[in-house]
Amino acid sequence: MSFGKKREQRKIKPETSSECIKIYELQDELNALLKGTEYVARSEYAEITPAHKEIVEFFRVLQNSKMLKSYCTQNGITEGEVLKIIDLYDHLGERVDAANDEYIKNQMLSEKEYLDNILKDVDPVIVLDEDQRKVILTDEDYCLVIAGAGAGKTTTVAAKVKYLVEKKGIEPRDILVISFTNKAVGELREKINKDLHIDCPIATFHSTGNAILRINDPEPLNIFDGSKLYFLLQDYFKQSILTNEVLVNNLIMFFASYFEAPYEGADLNEFFNKTAKANYTTMRSELDEFRREVVDARTKKKVTIQNEVLKSYQEVQIANFLYLNNIDYEYEPIYPYNITFSNRILFFLRIFCISSLVISPFGVSPVMLSYISSAYFFISSEFFFHL
């Protein structure tokens, strides 16, 4: 995969510019990366692109301005060589993938005998298939292996651990094997710790997390089962999250990232205003379906977007409208004036109060209210909307 001359064989003229020296250094670094003797993980070349971006842009400007050939002639470097370096830089990820594929292909042949017998001490009849061998030889930072039940995942993990210890010189204490279930952990310990005599730590996710926590806090911790997890989270949110306005805003913004139109800002009010204006038509068209589906199974009461249990679909419409338009409201507030039958009237009207504005879903007129209680209409400065 390498190209061009090696640095130590290259004759650099005294008049060669510092930019040409830098582009040569990039070439040498890329050649060393793609020499093909080791698997190249993403972390090994992730810093190359930003580190050499400035010098590549320098030569790219020369190329776009039709001055590259003249510049190269003056500095004793060929235009074609510079263009090859820039092309390799621009397609580094693809070249690394190709180099890794070639490395795996070569290793499959050169390490065939080793891989054929890698688990012979565990079970003489075990023969790894091609996919399992690729997993073992791949040395990527993060490697996702998808396989069904009984496909040989445990066998592959055991073989991978042995390969890392014997071929890569990794100390067993530096390898951590984690699985979900105690059963899987038992199988892995049987194969790796007992049969292969590799004393690396093997544990479940829960026990590993518990061990990490106990490094700084020796107090024993209990692992919650599924039936108690809901109440644990509920108490945590009530005590530690919902009492802190900043954390509540951050939590809302976190869940907002899962909306159809993700919001990348940090202003909660701006987000709600944007949502109300940009998505109101779409969200309003979905409210009828929402109103039909979101009904408390036990009480059969109607539930709003904010999970408020109201008494009618009309009230749900009002509450959802106010919420989507970022309008604060209070449902069935206690009337501030001491008048006869006031509580009874408010219960019947089931109103929404927005500052000095009252909304009733039943279209009660001011005249009708004056008959019910003249004090209610004339003493207060409130107005009524009828929806």
GICORLIN-V279453 format. One record per run of one state. SS is the DSSP state (alpha for helix, beta for strand, coil for the rest). FROM is the first residue (numbers start at 0). TO is the last residue. Records with the same first field share a line. If there is no record, write none. Layout:
# GICORLIN-V279453
SS: FROM-TO  FROM-TO
This chain:
# GICORLIN-V279453
coil: 0-5  9-16  33-40  51-51  64-66  74-77  90-90  110-110  116-128  137-151  166-170  174-174  179-180  195-199  216-224  241-243  256-266  293-293  295-300  303-307  310-311  324-328  331-340  349-349  354-355  360-364  372-372  379-381  386-386
alpha: 6-8  17-32  41-50  52-63  67-73  78-89  91-109  111-115  129-136  152-165  171-173  181-194  204-215  225-240  244-255  267-292  312-323  341-348  365-371  373-378
beta: 175-178  200-203  294-294  301-302  308-309  329-330  350-353  356-359  382-385
